[in-house]
Amino acid sequence: MNVRLHIYISGRVQGVFFRSEIKYEALKQNVTGWARNLSDRRVEAVFEGEKKNIERLLEFCKIGPPLAKVIMVETSWESYKGEFRRFKII
């Protein structure tokens, strides 16, 4: 089943290659969407794809790359829209 997940990641998540690692993991999991830095130092992302693949990507986001320190991940499951062809960093 295809789903959509909108997330906000807080902590030391900027300047540690978080977005590029999300993209790498998304490509491995065949997940589309985007990730971007926010001015309040969080990372925001939207994922679309198979639920099991997005759940794996979510587990990665709870830990992040080696230099990151994730404090909180806010999630919002949404209706699948199928609007993305690939995963991009904004």
Secondary structure as the mmCIF struct_conf table of DSSP 4:
data_model
#
loop_
_struct_conf.conf_type_id
_struct_conf.id
_struct_conf.beg_label_comp_id
_struct_conf.beg_label_asym_id
_struct_conf.beg_label_seq_id
_struct_conf.end_label_comp_id
_struct_conf.end_label_asym_id
_struct_conf.end_label_seq_id
STRN STRN1 ASN A 2 ARG A 12
BEND BEND1 GLN A 14 PHE A 17
HELX_RH_AL_P HELX_RH_AL_P1 PHE A 18 GLN A 29
TURN_TY1_P TURN_TY1_P1 ASN A 30 ASN A 30
STRN STRN2 THR A 32 ASN A 37
TURN_TY1_P TURN_TY1_P2 SER A 39 ASP A 40
BEND BEND2 ARG A 41 ARG A 41
STRN STRN3 VAL A 43 GLU A 50
HELX_RH_AL_P HELX_RH_AL_P2 LYS A 51 CYS A 61
TURN_TY1_P TURN_TY1_P3 LYS A 62 ILE A 63
BEND BEND3 PRO A 65 PRO A 65
TURN_TY1_P TURN_TY1_P4 PRO A 66 LEU A 67
STRN STRN4 LYS A 69 GLU A 78
BEND BEND4 ARG A 85 ARG A 86
STRN STRN5 PHE A 87 ILE A 89
#
